[in-house]
Amino acid sequence: MGSALSAQNVRVNATVDKTTLAMYDKLHYTVSVTSDRSIEVKEPILPRMDGLTMRNMMSSTSRSTSIINSQVRHQIRNDYTYILLPSRTGSVLIPSVTVMAGNRTFHTDPIRIVILASAPSLPQNPPPVDPFAGWSFDGEQPASGYSFIATEAPKRRIWINEPVVVSYYLYTNQSISTLNLREEKDFPGYGKAEFEQPQSLNYQYVDQNGQTIRRALLKRIAISPNLTGTIKVPQLVCTARISSFSFNTLDLVSRDLTLEVMPLPEANRPPNFSGAVGSFKVTENIGDTQINLGETLNYSIQINGRGNFNQFNPPRMSNPPHFSIADPVVSGDIRAGIDGSRTFFYTVIPQEKGNFVLPGASFSWFDSDSGTYRTWQGEAHPVTIKPGSVFASFTNLFQKEDALRFNPGIPVTAYDQYRLIINSIYYWLALAFLLVSLVISYGLASGRKLRYRDPERYADLRAERNLRKYLREASQAAQRTAQEFYPLAEKGLIRYLAEKHQIPNHLSTEDRIQALSEKEITDEVIRTGVPKESAPTQERKPVKKEVTEQVKDFLDRCQTVRYMPGAFEQDKVREDMNLLKAIVTSLSGLQKGKPRKRTDSMSHTGLLLVCLFSFLSITLLKAQSPPDNPAGSPAITSEIGSADQTDPEKLSRLLALEKEGIRNPDLYFNIGVLYSERQESPPAILYYLRALNLDSSHQQARENLEYAIATGTNRDQYPPH
């Protein structure tokens, strides 16, 4: 008999194995939760019942798969079976039970049973054997079954400083609802850290002495022994609450476990061994091996595995010549201090330029698995150090809170003084090419822009350009009094009329003259060639009759010379050339064969670029460094001398020597001294720097520089130069 409730794909069913039983009998009440997927089901809690006493509870989970009509169906069933014992005769009601499954709440239907004083006569059954004989059911009863906490370690013999993870498991065949960790007892000889702490009891079924029993992980602790001999691992003290009808409690103590700790062998111990014990894998990584002097090279070592990460020193790097190595920066992800990876970042500072070899680091550890010492040796890396800037040797230049200090690790003499790129002919060729390209690009872009924004203006300019081309060719032919003058002149004039005044080329001479006489232009057009849309206030007039007659006469003359034999006369070529010039002047404003003046923006832009190019050239040429004057030159030694404070003109004379192109460390040093005496720190610092740039061994300049900056200066006070 049973009752069932369902919601979506979850079904809850409550059943009993019988509805009538005797006083000496027992009743199995089962709550089943069935679903087609894995869901979370909380253990149902039976309410108190008059006439029945709960003796025990068992749970089980089953999975089944079936194929119906080519469809695969999965079913997961959780059964909770309660063993109930009768306490009186009569009718007893098992009330509704609340079940939490898959974030939903279900309620089973009540079930009524009948309890008799003795079993019915038919069928006659022998009395069952009472498994709980000898138990008393009055008051709180002890729970059946057993529970204990086992202590487990992967091995019982370990090396000193070798970390080991100790696991604590709960073994039980009882229904434990809650378990509280009351105490964790410690013993001497080790350090510890929490490795894993589950948030709930996740049971799994295991075989224990031939029986199936549930097991759940309680805690894992990482133990690092620091004494040799026998040590006892921590002990857990817990209190468990067992779900019986009266909720019994049970005190549990983890079983004792001892470990034997062995000392590390002295034989074959590497000289660079710093105490690392475990199982490790070491890798290295190096950054760019071609850098400038003043830059840093990044080198890192990564150690992966399980061991005492917090009990050994970083891998050792020797102090190779030509390099300075800073203490490493350490980062990583270590679990409980024993498992994970750790990376050591080394900053390598080159001391001089050249090609060198950076030796690899070394790291030694005791391998706990094999019981032997192991050493990892990094590879040697070739490094190229290129010359850098002298200013790279100064640090904290603009930090007000810290005084500027000169880095003694990198001598100034190690840096090269490069020739400025503006001294190279390739620089000026590239700059000239760039400027010419800009002018050409701007001209092309302006023409394209005019073509789309003002097509008529664009057509006028194109017509005038073509006309000038044919006029130039015709003029050359006229000077030679050649017969080809007439075809060129005719072709240029007809094409100009087509492009400028939209008179088609296919018309005859009479039709072309008629179309020209109907055109209207303004006086401004005749005078300057500006389109009528650009001069709307000018008076519009038809083309003068004498102009059309001149065009007709010239075209007829060209036709006659071209097609009539003997019509060509050399004496009239120059006369006809003058007539053509007069016609063009009347139609386009070209005076005496010269093109009209154009004032578009392209010419102004080109002129501006040329001026800019010239200005940059002159400025940069003036900025070239003057030739060096060797230190101690007799020409200036007497003038430099020493910084005489009593001579007010001394500073002016020294500055005049500098303007003459003299570069001398003593000159710069004495100028700095005179500025220091005037309480002018910024220019004093500048000249001390110049002196050190020429002579890094100038000790007085170095000392004065440190003093001048230590007195406090503001970088905003530095002179513009």
C-alpha positions in Angstrom: 0.0 0.0 0.0 1.3 3.5 -0.7 0.7 7.0 -1.8 2.4 9.0 -4.5 2.9 12.7 -5.3 4.6 14.1 -8.4 5.8 17.5 -9.7 7.3 17.8 -13.2 9.9 15.0 -13.3 10.1 14.3 -9.6 7.9 11.7 -8.0 7.5 11.1 -4.2 6.0 7.9 -2.9 5.3 6.6 0.6 4.6 2.8 1.2 4.4 0.2 4.0 5.1 -3.5 3.6 1.9 -4.4 5.4 -1.2 -2.7 6.8 -2.0 -5.2 9.6 0.7 -6.5 12.0 1.0 -8.1 15.5 2.6 -6.6 18.5 5.7 -8.7 18.1 6.1 -7.7 14.4 7.9 -4.8 12.8 6.8 -2.4 10.1 8.9 -1.1 7.1 7.8 2.4 6.1 9.6 3.5 2.9 9.7 7.0 1.3 10.9 6.9 -2.3 12.0 9.9 -4.4 12.2 9.2 -8.1 13.6 11.6 -10.8 15.0 11.5 -14.3 18.1 13.4 -13.2 20.3 13.9 -10.2 18.8 16.2 -7.6 19.4 17.1 -4.0 17.2 15.2 -1.6 17.1 15.9 2.1 16.5 13.0 4.5 12.9 13.0 5.6 12.2 13.4 9.3 9.3 11.3 10.7 7.0 13.0 13.1 6.2 11.5 16.5 3.5 8.8 16.2 1.2 7.3 18.9 1.5 3.5 18.7 4.8 3.3 16.7 8.4 3.8 17.7 11.2 4.3 15.1 14.0 1.8 15.7 16.3 2.4 12.7 16.6 4.0 9.2 18.3 2.8 6.1 18.8 4.7 2.8 19.8 3.6 -0.7 20.2 5.0 -4.2 19.6 3.1 -7.4 19.9 4.1 -11.1 18.2 2.5 -14.0 18.2 3.0 -17.8 15.5 1.8 -20.2 14.8 2.1 -23.9 11.2 2.6 -24.9 10.3 3.3 -28.5 13.9 4.1 -29.4 14.1 6.6 -26.5 16.5 6.3 -23.7 15.1 7.0 -20.3 17.1 7.4 -17.0 15.7 7.0 -13.6 17.3 7.8 -10.2 15.6 6.5 -7.1 16.4 7.4 -3.5 14.7 5.2 -0.8 14.5 6.0 2.9 13.3 2.9 4.8 12.3 3.4 8.5 11.9 0.3 10.8 8.9 1.0 13.1 7.9 -1.2 16.1 4.4 -1.2 17.5 3.8 -0.1 21.1 0.0 -0.7 21.4 -2.8 -2.4 19.7 -5.5 -0.7 17.6 -5.7 1.6 14.6 -2.6 3.8 14.1 -2.2 6.6 11.6 1.1 7.4 10.0 0.9 11.1 9.3 2.0 13.0 6.2 5.8 13.3 5.9 7.5 16.4 4.4 10.1 15.7 1.7 12.5 18.4 0.3 13.7 17.4 -3.2 15.1 19.5 -6.0 14.3 22.8 -4.2 10.7 21.8 -3.9 8.6 20.6 -1.0 6.4 17.4 -1.2 4.0 16.0 1.4 3.1 12.3 1.4 -0.4 11.0 2.1 -1.2 9.6 5.6 -1.4 5.8 5.9 -3.5 3.9 8.4 -2.5 0.5 9.8 -4.0 -1.9 12.3 -2.0 -3.5 15.2 -3.3 -6.8 16.6 -2.5 -8.4 19.9 -1.5 -11.6 18.0 -1.1 -12.6 14.4 -4.3 -13.7 12.5 -5.0 -17.4 12.5 -4.7 -17.6 8.8 -2.2 -17.8 7.5 -0.3 -19.4 10.4 3.2 -18.0 10.6 5.9 -18.8 13.1 6.9 -15.9 15.3 9.8 -14.1 13.8 13.2 -13.8 15.5 13.5 -10.5 17.2 16.8 -8.9 16.2 16.6 -6.4 19.0 16.2 -9.0 21.8 17.6 -7.8 25.1 17.0 -4.2 24.2 14.8 -2.0 26.4 12.6 0.5 24.6 11.7 2.6 27.5 13.3 6.1 27.4 16.3 7.1 25.2 17.7 4.0 23.5 21.3 3.5 22.1 21.5 3.7 18.3 22.3 0.5 16.4 25.4 0.3 14.2 28.8 1.8 14.7 30.9 4.9 13.7 34.6 5.8 14.0 37.2 8.3 12.7 40.2 6.8 10.9 43.5 8.7 10.5 45.3 8.0 7.2 48.7 9.1 5.7 50.2 8.2 2.3 53.3 6.8 4.1 54.5 6.2 7.6 58.2 6.9 7.2 59.1 10.4 6.1 62.2 12.7 6.0 62.6 15.7 8.2 61.0 18.8 6.7 59.2 16.6 4.2 55.5 17.7 4.2 52.9 15.0 4.4 49.1 15.3 4.2 47.1 13.5 6.9 43.5 12.7 6.1 40.7 12.1 8.6 37.7 10.0 7.5 34.4 9.2 9.2 33.3 5.6 8.8 29.7 4.8 9.8 26.6 2.7 9.1 24.4 4.9 11.2 22.3 7.9 10.2 24.4 10.8 11.4 22.6 14.1 10.9 25.3 16.4 12.2 28.9 16.2 13.3 30.8 18.9 15.2 34.5 19.2 15.5 35.1 20.0 19.2 38.9 19.9 19.5 42.1 19.3 17.5 44.8 18.0 19.8 48.4 18.8 18.8 51.6 17.0 19.8 55.3 18.1 19.6 57.6 17.6 16.6 55.8 19.2 13.7 54.3 22.3 12.2 50.9 22.1 10.5 48.5 23.9 8.1 45.0 23.2 7.0 45.1 21.5 3.6 41.3 20.8 2.9 38.1 21.3 4.9 34.9 20.0 3.3 31.7 22.0 4.0 29.5 18.9 4.3 29.6 15.2 4.7 29.9 13.7 1.3 29.5 10.0 1.7 30.7 7.2 -0.5 30.3 3.5 -0.1 33.4 1.4 0.7 34.1 -2.1 1.8 35.1 -2.4 5.5 36.0 -5.9 6.8 33.7 -7.5 4.2 30.8 -5.1 4.9 29.6 -2.1 2.8 29.9 1.0 4.9 29.7 4.7 4.2 32.8 7.0 4.4 33.1 10.8 4.4 36.2 13.0 4.5 36.3 15.3 7.6 39.6 17.1 7.2 43.1 17.1 5.7 46.1 18.6 7.5 49.5 19.3 6.1 52.2 18.1 8.5 55.8 19.4 8.3 58.0 17.5 10.8 60.9 19.4 12.4 62.2 16.7 14.8 63.6 13.3 13.9 62.2 10.2 15.6 58.6 9.2 16.2 55.9 11.8 16.2 52.2 11.6 16.8 49.8 13.4 14.3 47.0 15.7 15.5 43.9 14.0 17.0 40.3 15.1 16.2 37.6 15.1 18.9 34.1 15.2 17.5 30.4 14.9 18.5 28.0 13.2 16.2 24.2 13.3 16.3 22.4 10.2 15.2 19.0 10.3 13.7 16.9 7.9 15.8 13.5 8.6 17.3 15.2 10.3 20.3 18.3 11.8 18.4 21.2 10.1 20.3 24.6 11.8 20.4 28.0 10.0 20.1 31.5 11.2 21.0 34.1 10.3 18.4 37.9 10.5 18.7 40.2 9.9 15.7 42.4 6.9 15.9 46.1 7.4 16.8 48.7 7.6 14.0 52.5 7.9 14.4 55.1 8.7 11.8 58.7 7.9 11.8 60.9 10.9 10.8 64.3 10.2 9.4 67.2 12.7 9.1 68.6 13.8 5.8 71.7 12.0 4.7 75.0 13.9 4.9 76.6 12.1 2.0 76.5 13.8 -1.4 74.8 16.9 0.0 75.3 19.8 -2.6 77.1 22.9 -1.4 74.2 25.1 -2.4 71.5 23.0 -0.6 69.4 25.3 1.5 66.9 22.9 3.0 64.4 22.2 0.1 62.7 18.8 0.6 60.0 17.4 -1.7 59.3 16.6 -5.3 60.0 19.6 -7.6 60.2 20.5 -11.3 62.3 23.6 -12.1 62.1 25.8 -15.3 63.6 29.1 -16.2 62.7 32.0 -18.5 64.7 35.0 -19.8 63.4 38.1 -21.4 65.0 40.1 -24.3 68.7 39.4 -24.4 69.5 42.5 -26.6 69.0 45.6 -24.5 70.5 49.1 -24.1 72.9 50.0 -21.4 70.8 51.4 -18.5 67.9 49.0 -19.1 67.3 45.9 -17.1 67.2 42.2 -18.1 64.4 40.1 -16.7 65.2 36.5 -15.6 62.8 34.2 -13.7 62.9 30.7 -12.2 59.7 28.7 -11.5 59.5 25.8 -9.1 56.5 23.5 -9.3 55.5 20.4 -7.2 55.0 19.5 -3.5 57.5 20.3 -0.8 58.5 22.7 2.0 58.2 25.9 -0.1 58.5 28.1 2.9 61.6 26.5 4.3 64.3 27.1 1.7 66.2 30.0 0.1 65.7 31.3 -3.5 67.8 29.6 -6.2 71.3 31.0 -6.1 72.7 33.2 -8.9 76.4 33.9 -8.9 77.7 37.4 -9.3 79.0 37.3 -12.8 81.3 40.1 -14.1 79.6 42.9 -16.2 76.3 42.4 -14.3 74.7 43.4 -11.1 71.8 41.2 -9.8 69.2 42.4 -7.4 67.4 40.3 -4.8 64.5 38.4 -6.4 60.8 39.2 -6.2 58.8 36.2 -5.1 55.3 35.3 -6.2 53.2 32.2 -6.6 50.2 30.1 -5.6 51.0 27.7 -2.8 48.3 25.5 -1.2 48.9 25.2 2.6 52.5 26.1 2.0 53.4 22.7 0.4 51.7 22.3 -3.0 51.7 24.5 -6.0 54.3 26.7 -7.8 56.5 29.6 -6.9 58.3 32.0 -9.2 61.5 34.1 -8.5 62.0 37.2 -10.6 65.5 38.5 -10.9 66.4 41.9 -12.1 69.8 41.9 -13.9 71.5 45.3 -14.5 74.3 45.4 -17.1 77.4 47.4 -16.1 78.9 48.0 -19.6 78.2 47.5 -23.2 79.4 44.5 -25.2 78.6 40.8 -25.8 78.6 38.7 -22.6 77.3 35.4 -21.2 74.9 35.4 -18.3 75.4 32.1 -16.3 72.2 30.3 -15.3 71.1 29.9 -11.7 71.3 26.6 -9.7 68.9 25.0 -7.3 69.4 21.9 -5.2 66.8 19.9 -3.2 66.4 16.5 -1.5 64.0 14.4 -3.5 61.8 12.6 -0.9 60.6 10.0 -3.4 64.0 8.7 -4.4 65.8 9.6 -1.2 68.6 11.4 -3.1 69.9 14.9 -3.6 69.1 16.5 -7.0 70.5 19.7 -8.6 69.1 21.8 -11.4 71.5 24.0 -13.4 70.2 26.7 -15.6 71.6 27.4 -19.1 74.1 30.1 -19.9 72.5 32.8 -22.0 74.4 35.1 -24.4 73.5 38.7 -23.9 74.1 41.7 -26.1 74.3 45.1 -24.3 74.1 48.1 -26.7 75.2 51.6 -25.9 72.7 53.7 -24.1 72.1 57.3 -23.0 74.1 58.9 -20.3 71.0 60.1 -18.5 70.1 56.4 -17.8 72.7 56.4 -15.1 70.7 58.9 -12.9 67.8 57.7 -10.8 65.1 59.6 -8.9 65.7 62.6 -11.1 62.3 64.2 -10.6 61.3 62.9 -7.1 61.1 65.7 -4.6 61.0 63.5 -1.5 64.2 61.7 -2.4 67.5 63.3 -3.2 69.0 62.6 -6.6 71.8 60.1 -6.4 74.3 59.1 -9.1 74.2 55.4 -9.8 77.8 54.3 -9.2 77.1 50.9 -10.8 77.1 52.2 -14.3 80.0 54.5 -15.2 79.3 57.4 -17.5 82.2 56.5 -19.7 80.3 53.3 -20.7 77.8 55.3 -22.7 78.4 56.4 -26.3 77.6 59.9 -27.5 75.6 59.5 -30.7 75.7 61.7 -33.7 72.4 63.5 -34.1 70.2 62.0 -36.8 69.7 65.5 -38.3 73.4 65.4 -39.4 72.6 62.5 -41.7 72.0 63.2 -45.4 69.4 60.4 -45.4 67.3 62.4 -42.9 67.2 65.4 -45.2 66.4 63.3 -48.2 63.5 61.7 -46.4 62.3 65.0 -45.2 62.5 66.5 -48.7 60.7 63.5 -50.1 58.0 63.9 -47.5 57.4 67.6 -48.2 57.3 67.1 -52.0 54.9 64.3 -51.5 52.7 66.5 -49.4 52.6 69.2 -52.1 51.8 66.7 -54.8 49.1 65.0 -52.7 47.5 68.3 -51.8 47.4 69.3 -55.5 45.7 66.1 -56.5 43.3 66.2 -53.6 42.4 69.9 -54.4 41.7 69.0 -58.1 39.5 66.1 -57.1 37.7 68.2 -54.5 37.1 71.0 -57.1 35.8 68.5 -59.6 33.0 67.3 -57.4 32.1 70.6 -55.6 32.4 73.0 -58.6 32.3 71.1 -61.9 32.0 74.2 -64.0 35.0 75.8 -62.4 36.9 72.5 -62.8 36.0 72.4 -66.5 37.1 76.0 -67.0 40.5 75.3 -65.5 40.9 72.2 -67.6 39.9 74.0 -70.8 42.5 76.8 -70.1 45.2 74.2 -69.4 44.5 72.4 -72.6 44.4 75.7 -74.5 47.8 76.8 -73.2 49.2 73.4 -74.3 48.0 73.9 -77.9 49.0 77.5 -77.9 52.5 76.6 -76.8 52.8 74.0 -79.6 51.2 76.3 -82.2 53.5 79.1 -81.1 56.6 76.9 -81.6 55.3 75.9 -85.0 54.7 79.6 -85.9 58.2 80.5 -85.0 59.4 77.8 -87.4 56.8 79.1 -90.0 55.8 75.4 -90.3 52.5 74.3 -91.9 51.5 72.2 -88.9 50.7 75.5 -87.1 47.2 75.5 -88.6 46.1 72.0 -87.5 47.3 72.6 -84.0 45.7 76.0 -83.7 42.4 74.8 -85.1 42.3 71.8 -82.8 43.1 73.8 -79.8 40.5 76.5 -80.5 37.7 74.0 -81.3 38.5 72.0 -78.1 38.6 75.2 -76.0 35.1 76.3 -77.3 33.8 72.8 -76.5 35.2 72.7 -72.9 34.8 76.3 -72.0 31.5 77.3 -73.7 29.9 73.8 -74.3 29.9 74.1 -78.1 29.9 70.6 -79.6 32.9 69.6 -81.8 30.7 68.0 -84.5 29.1 71.3 -85.6 30.1 73.0 -88.8 31.9 76.4 -88.8 28.7 78.3 -89.4 26.8 76.4 -86.7 29.7 76.8 -84.3 29.8 80.6 -84.9 26.0 80.8 -84.4 26.2 79.0 -81.1 29.1 81.2 -79.9 27.1 84.4 -80.8 24.2 83.2 -78.5 26.5 82.8 -75.5 26.4 85.5 -72.8 29.4 86.4 -70.7 30.2 89.3 -68.3 32.7 92.0 -68.6 34.5 90.5 -65.7 34.8 87.2 -67.6 36.3 89.0 -70.6 38.7 90.8 -68.4 39.8 88.2 -65.9 38.2 84.9 -66.8 36.2 84.5 -63.5 33.0 82.5 -64.1 29.7 84.3 -64.1 28.4 82.5 -61.0 31.4 83.9 -59.1 30.5 87.5 -60.2 26.7 87.7 -60.0 26.7 91.5 -59.7 28.5 92.1 -63.1 26.5 93.0 -66.2 26.0 90.1 -68.5 26.5 90.8 -72.3 26.6 88.7 -75.5 29.8 87.9 -77.2 30.9 90.8 -79.3 30.2 90.5 -83.0 33.8 91.3 -83.9 35.0 88.4 -81.8 32.7 85.9 -83.5 33.9 87.3 -86.9 37.5 86.8 -85.9 36.8 83.2 -84.9 35.0 82.5 -88.2 37.8 84.1 -90.2 40.5 82.1 -88.4 38.7 78.8 -88.7 38.1 79.4 -92.4 41.8 80.3 -92.8 42.8 77.0 -91.1 40.4 75.0 -93.4 41.7 76.7 -96.5 45.4 76.1 -95.7 44.8 72.5 -94.7 42.7 71.4 -97.7 43.5 73.9 -100.6 46.8 73.2 -102.3 49.2 76.2 -102.5 47.2 78.2 -99.9 50.0 78.0 -97.3 51.9 81.3 -97.1 54.9 81.5 -94.7 54.6 85.3 -94.4 51.0 85.0 -92.9 51.9 82.4 -90.2 53.0 85.1 -87.7 50.0 87.2 -88.6 47.6 84.3 -88.0 49.3 83.6 -84.7 48.7 87.1 -83.5 45.0 86.7 -84.6 44.7 83.5 -82.5 46.1 85.3 -79.5 43.6 88.1 -79.9 40.7 85.6 -80.0 41.9 83.8 -76.9 42.4 87.1 -75.1 38.8 88.1 -75.9 37.3 84.8 -74.8 39.3 83.8 -71.7 41.0 86.9 -70.5 44.5 85.7 -71.5 46.5 88.8 -72.2 49.3 88.7 -74.7 49.4 84.9 -74.6 50.2 84.8 -70.8 47.9 82.7 -68.5 45.9 84.7 -66.0 47.0 84.9 -62.5 45.6 82.1 -60.2 45.3 82.7 -56.6 44.0 79.3 -55.4 45.0 77.8 -52.0 47.4 75.2 -53.5 50.1 77.7 -54.4 49.8 79.3 -50.9 50.1 75.9 -49.3 53.1 75.0 -51.3 54.8 78.3 -50.4 54.0 77.7 -46.8 55.5 74.2 -46.8 58.7 75.5 -48.5 59.0 78.2 -45.9 58.5 75.7 -43.1 61.1 73.4 -44.6 63.6 76.3 -44.8 63.0 77.4 -41.2 63.5 73.8 -39.8 66.6 73.4 -41.8 68.2 76.6 -40.5 67.1 76.0 -36.9 68.4 72.4 -36.8 71.7 73.3 -38.5 72.2 76.0 -35.8 71.5 73.4 -33.1 74.4 71.2 -34.1 76.9 70.4 -31.3 80.0 72.5 -31.6 83.3 70.7 -31.9 84.9 69.4 -28.8 87.8 71.3 -27.3 90.2 68.9 -25.6 90.5 69.2 -21.8 93.3 71.2 -20.6 93.8 73.2 -23.8 96.4 76.0 -23.3 94.0 78.4 -25.0 91.5 78.2 -22.2 93.4 76.9 -19.2 94.5 80.3 -18.0 91.0 81.7 -18.4 89.3 78.8 -16.6 91.6 78.6 -13.7 89.4 78.4 -10.6 86.1 79.9 -9.6 87.3 83.2 -8.2 84.4 84.6 -6.2 85.9 88.1 -6.0 85.8 88.6 -9.8 82.2 89.6 -10.7 82.9 89.2 -14.4 84.3 85.7 -14.1 80.9 83.9 -14.7 80.3 86.1 -17.8 83.7 85.3 -19.3 83.2 81.5 -18.7 79.8 81.6 -20.3 81.3 83.4 -23.2 83.8 80.6 -23.6 81.0 78.1 -23.7 79.2 80.0 -26.4 82.3 79.9 -28.5 82.0 76.1 -28.6 84.4 75.1 -25.9 83.5 71.8 -24.1 85.7 71.3 -21.1 84.8 69.5 -17.8 86.7 72.1 -15.7 84.9 74.9 -17.5 81.5 73.4 -16.7 82.6 72.6 -13.2 83.7 76.2 -12.4 80.5 77.6 -14.0 78.5 75.3 -11.6 80.6 76.5 -8.6 79.8 80.1 -9.5 76.1 79.4 -9.8 76.2 77.5 -6.5 77.8 80.6 -4.8 74.9 82.6 -6.1 72.4 80.2 -4.5 71.2 79.3 -8.0 70.9 75.5 -7.7 69.1 74.5 -11.0 71.8 75.9 -13.4 74.5 74.7 -11.0 73.2 71.1 -11.2 73.0 71.4 -15.0 76.7 72.3 -15.3 77.8 69.7 -12.8 76.0 67.1 -15.0 77.7 68.4 -18.1 81.1 68.1 -16.4 80.4 64.5 -15.4 79.1 63.7 -18.9 82.6 64.7 -20.3 84.6 63.2 -17.4 82.9 60.7 -15.1 86.0 60.6 -12.8 85.6 64.3 -11.8 85.1 63.7 -8.1 84.6 67.3 -7.2 81.8 67.7 -9.7 80.1 64.5 -8.4 80.3 65.7 -4.7 79.0 69.2 -5.6 76.2 67.7 -7.6 75.0 65.5 -4.7 75.2 68.4 -2.3 73.3 70.8 -4.6 70.5 68.3 -5.0 70.4 67.3 -1.4 69.8 70.9 -0.4 66.4 70.7 -2.2 65.5 71.7 -5.7 62.3 71.9 -7.6 62.4 70.4 -11.1 60.1 73.2 -12.3 63.0 75.6 -11.7 65.2 74.0 -14.3 66.1 76.4 -17.1 64.6 75.7 -20.4 67.9 74.7 -22.0 
